[in-house]
Amino acid sequence: MDRTCEPELMNDPVQAQAYAQADFSSANRLFLELFERYFPDHEPRQVLDLGCGPGEIPLLFAKRYPACHITGIDGAEAMLAFARRNLERQPELKGRISFRKLRIPAKRPSRRYNTILSNSLLHHLPDPKRLWHEIQRFGQPGAAVLVMDLERPASRRAARALVERYAAEEPEILRRDFYNSLCAAFRLSEVQAQLTAAGLTGFQVEKVSDRHLAVYGRLLK
Ligand SMILES: C[S@@+](CC[C@H](N)C(=O)[O-])C[C@H]1O[C@@H](n2cnc3c(N)ncnc32)[C@H](O)[C@@H]1O
């Protein structure tokens, strides 16, 4: 099936609440495991999470890598409100994580990072070039980059089957968003072409679950 874009920012408070309350622990765990597998010797110091949403991944990442500082950015205030609330519940991480409202493309990066993360942002962007371009602008030379996202299924029927398998008990708004996200996501070959066009030739993309793909690599310059 062809790609159908969905709204870029998750600004609707009801939608943000449904997302923030859902259980994404298995996908978040997968994200952390992939980072450890792809970058076993890397020491995350200054970390940027693009499209951080309610901030679950920054919170987990900060606990796993106690020497790092993380900036989570998102263009939707409704999501950031949940991220800040989640951080308040873990006061031991205060001072090591900050959440900022920023919509990419950003004007000019105020600093550069040695680690760039992003989960489930790519499929929200009408033009995927934006993400690859921002990663190059925000990353230090040698920065470790991990992007995970949904992969678009072959058909609407396959997308509906994934919604039934993973979100059968979820509220309708979350089921709708999941279905729309699957339809807005990219195929592995499309992401490969995006990386080549962006000059990210050393980056790899692979299928990492029945609904996710991951892109990883190090920036050269
Ligand atoms: C599906 S959520 C993923 C949230 C989080 N990364 C996670 O793993 O749960 C996608 C997030 O990207 C944000 N987003 C979409 N387009 C964006 C843009 N251009 N700049 C910044 N954030 C954006 C949305 O507001 C939303 O919070």
The ligand as a Gaussian input file, in Angstrom:
#p B3LYP/6-31G(d) Opt

LIG

0 1
 C        4.677000       8.677000      18.177000
 S        5.345000       9.924000      19.171000
 C        6.827000       9.130000      19.756000
 C        7.208000       9.633000      21.124000
 C        8.439000       8.973000      21.758000
 N        9.619000       9.151000      20.962000
 C        8.223000       7.532000      22.073000
 O        9.070000       6.729000      21.721000
 O        7.223000       7.184000      22.714000
 C        5.995000      11.099000      17.989000
 C        6.336000      12.434000      18.605000
 O        7.013000      13.250000      17.641000
 C        6.558000      14.582000      17.770000
 N        6.833000      15.319000      16.520000
 C        6.245000      15.143000      15.325000
 N        6.771000      15.979000      14.412000
 C        7.722000      16.702000      15.047000
 C        8.602000      17.745000      14.645000
 N        8.629000      18.216000      13.386000
 N        9.445000      18.268000      15.559000
 C        9.433000      17.815000      16.847000
 N        8.611000      16.843000      17.279000
 C        7.758000      16.289000      16.400000
 C        5.082000      14.426000      18.091000
 O        4.538000      15.587000      18.677000
 C        5.087000      13.219000      19.026000
 O        5.209000      13.601000      20.379000

